[in-house]
């Protein structure tokens, strides 16, 4: 609070605005403290519409019975998580969310468990996620993409400052608030694809490249136009997003190869998402997840920009500097390397979250879920 007061005093904010901001902060703080103090349990919440589901459980909006406040409740099946060794992953997520107070990250209010499930009570962001936005828009203009890529840079930077590596940044983990600003989450509930049974030699053997190379070793001509590839990706992506395997499309090669990796792997994911925003599908998309893995590991052969996408030279340059070897990857020396790239020329980084968003989602009330996928309710 003291830091906020000092910042406000330094930031030439009118006194009225300072008071409003402090009031908002106090409201959030008391809500947070109240939930922490009172030992919460599943019975304190009324579960409502499902907005996400995956290998370990589901996400629903819910109402706290005592106050009527709306939250997102992430409900994870403990047996499944233990079976897949995901408990540490969720603990890390919970700890990170609890300690990082950033407007770029989805806020966690409290967590509790019963015999069967672990529950995370988080803020509900009614604007939907980037995956749904991209499905509705197909592709974004460079100006629109610049806004979202910029906010993603700030979100990644804020978790890296806490020495946390996300490893699995993808459009379904980028959520939009009611004003269209983006926050990073992990609503996917999906395990990153496990390629540990693949050796590096598997990736490089031509016979395993499922038609990516011709018999004489030259790359095969692309089988689909950009438009065909886009339609194909759109048809398959929903299924991929909710499958128990998850999608490897945004995962860095060093993570797939279990080589040991650092924070740079999140900047690779940023490059893959930026490519998808501008081209309409991710850079290494393939009908078969294993084939996608191979393409990612052999990115030198497979990273191509379709002519008809008409990307600016700066956009191509930035993507190429993110989708590359760890040693050369932009961001290795910190987020400022990326912020200084010419594609971001003119962006006021410290004002990005105060700007009008590229798209304002339609949100009618606090329980509105129209910006999320519809899920079949199974009793």
C-alpha angles and dihedrals in degrees: 000000000000090000090051092050091050092047091050092049090051095044100068092241115160115254092246091053091046090055092048092050092048091049090052090048092049091050091052091044094051091046090051093046092046093054091046094049099047110066099240127206138177090269091065090068135062109217115222135169120001113238102173142015139179148146096313105034143295147290121229135171110245140182123229103234096216097051108015089236114155122230140160112251118206110199116192127190107233096205092055092047093050091048090054098039093243100131094095090048092056093043089053090049091049093049093047094049091048095051103037111077100187133141087227095062131068109252120240113209102183144330133213139160144213129196094286110025144040113217128204117191109205139168113277115235108198097192093085125228137297091253092061092043091053091048090055097043102034092204136011128221115248090254092053092045091048090061094052096038088050093052090046089054089055092047093050090046091054094053092044089055086063091049092248121138115203097198093183108060110156137147094271089059093055107085129189125221123218090275093051097255117139132241130183119239141151102235091141095092085197127128115237108255111274111228094162091115089061116086121210088250090059090059095053101042108107093216089061095051092091097230097320090121128045119231091267090055097253118129112268116242113265110271097213139041117239090260093051092046090049093052091047093050092047090053094050106036100079090053091048094048094057099036118112090241096056124210123288093199096110100034120113119243093241090057092049091049091049087229098146114269141196139204091299090081090073091057090055088055089051089055092050092049093047090051091051092049091055102034102032101241134046119276098249100034116156133166089246123054093219090053089051089053091053092049091050092051089047092044093144090068098037109041105102134155114220111233092226092059088071096207118185116249089247092054092049090047094052093046091048091051091052098042097057144083116321093241093057098034118124111241094040088112092042140288093290090075089062095042089055093056114119092239087070094049110144097020113134099213097192092052099044094101092049094051124098106268123246089247127018108213120227107248119168101182142346093276095049112129100171091118093061132074117269113245128202110243110229117191 
